[in-house]
Amino acid sequence: MISHIKNNSIKFVLVSLLTIILGLNYSGFCFKQFRFLSDKEKIKIAVTDILTGYPKRGYVHDQLNTKNGVPQWNTINAWPENAIPYRNIDEFFEVNSSCCQVTTNYISIGGDGDTVGCLNRLTGFKSSVIGIRYLLQYRENDGTVQSKLIEIFPGISNCGELVWELG
C-alpha cells in the first residue's frame, strides 16, 4: 500500500513538473536566460536582423488607392534595386514608427500570414510572430528616390532566435 502511494506521488510530481515546464514554454519563458523577453526586445531583434542583411526580402506592396479611408494594396513580385540603407536602428524606427506587431496570429496586407502552432509554443521553438511593415527607399536609374512598403513576418523563439518558417 505504501509503495503504491509512493509511486503515485512520484508520478504526480513528474506530471506537475512537466506541466509547469510546458506552461512556461507556452507563455514564452526563456529558460536559458531565466526570464521572459519583452515585445520591444523581440522587435529590436527582428529589426536588427533586417538591417544586418538589408534589404531583407519580403512582400512588396504598392498602394493602389484609398477606399472609404482604407488603403487598398497590390502585392507585387518586383523587387526594387539600388536600396538606400538606413543609417541605424533609430532612423529605422523614426521612419517606420508604427512598423511592428508581436502576436501569435499575423495576417499580412495580402492576406497571407503566420500562426504559431500549439506544439511550437509548448516547446518554445516559436512563441510569437513579428509582423513588420517598413519603407524600403531606393534610387531609380535617373537618380530619383522612391519608396515601397515591404512586409515580413518572422517567427521568434522564447529566447530570441528568429524562425523563418511558417507554422
N, C-alpha and C positions, 0 to 999 in steps of 0.2 A: 504494500500500500504506500509506504514512504517513497520507494523508488518511482512509483507511478506519479506521485506529486512532484518529485524532483525533475523527472523527465518533462512533465508538462510545464513546470516553471522555467526550465531551460528553453523549451520551445517558445514560451511566452516572451521571454527576454529577447531571444533571437528575432522573433517576428516584430517585436516592438522596436528594436534597433534598426531593422531593415525598413520598417515603416517610417521611422524618423529620418533615416538617410535619404530614402526616396522622396519623402515630403520636402526636405530641404533642397534636394536637387530640383524638384518640380517647381519650387518657388524661386529658384535662381541662385541658390547659395553656392559660393565657390569654396571648396574645401582646401584647395592649395593656399589661398590667401586668408582663409577662415573669415570670410565676410561676403556681403552682397555688393555687386557693382551697381552704381547709380546709373540712371538713364543718361545723364550727362557724360559719365565716363565711357559708356558704350558708344555714344555718338562720337565722342572725340577719337576713340579707337578707329571707328569706321572712316571718319573724315581724314584722319592721318593716313590711313591706307590709300584713300583716293588720291591724296596729294603726293604720296610717295610714288605711285605708279601713274601719275597724271598724264593724259586723261584716262580715267578708268572707263572701260566700255560699259554702256548701259543702254536703256531705251532712249531714243531721241524723239522729242515731241515738238511739233510745230503748232502754234496756236492758229486755228482757222478763223474763229470769230467768237463773239460772246452772245449767248442766247439766254435771255431772262437774267442777266447779270452773272451767268456761269460761263467760264471759258470753255470753248469746245476745242479739243485737241486732235491732232492727227499724228499717229506714231509712224515714224519713217525708218528705213534701214540705212539711209545715207549717214555717213559719219564725217563731221567737219574735220578738215585738215588744218594745219598751222594753229594748233591750240595755243592760247596765251595762258601760261600757268599763273596760279595765284601766288602772291609773294610769300604768304604764310597762312596759318590756320585762322588767325584773327581776321585777315582780309576775306577769307572764305565765308566766315560767319557774318561778317559785315555785309557782304553782297547777298548772301543767302540766309537771311535772319530767321526765317521760319522753314528751314530746309528739311528738318529731320523729325522722325517719329519713331518711337520704340514701342513695339506691340507684339502680340503673338499671332496676329492675323492681318496681313498687309495687302491691300488691294491697290494696284497701280492705276495711273490715269488711263492706260489702255485696257484695263480690266483684268490683266494678269495679276500675279501676286504670289504670296507665300504664306503658309500657315505652319506654325510649329506643332508637330505631332506630339502626342502624349508620350511615346517612347523616348523621343529626343529630349523632352523636358524631364522625364524621370531619370535619364542617365546624365543629364547636364550637357549633352553634346551640343544642343542648340536650345537656348532658353528664350530667345527673342529674335524678331526680325527688325532691322533698322531701315525704314523707308527714307531714302534721301533723294530730294529733288534739288538740283543746283544748276546754275547757269554756267555753261561752257562758252567762254569767249574765244573767238578765233579770228584770224585775219584772212580776208578774201585775197585773191590774187592781185586785185587792184589796190590793196592796202587798207581797205575799209574794215572796221571792226564790227563783227556781228556776234550774236549770241544765240544759243539754242538751249532749251531746257533738257537736261539729262536726268534720268531716274534710274536708280539702282536700289536693290533691297537685299543686302547680305544678311545672313543669319549670324548670331553671335552666341558663343558658349557661355556657360556660367562664369568662367574665368577670363573672358575677353578675347578668345580666339575667334576670328572670323570664319564663317562657314559659307562657302559659295555654292551651295546646292539647295534645291527646293525640298520641302517636306519636313 
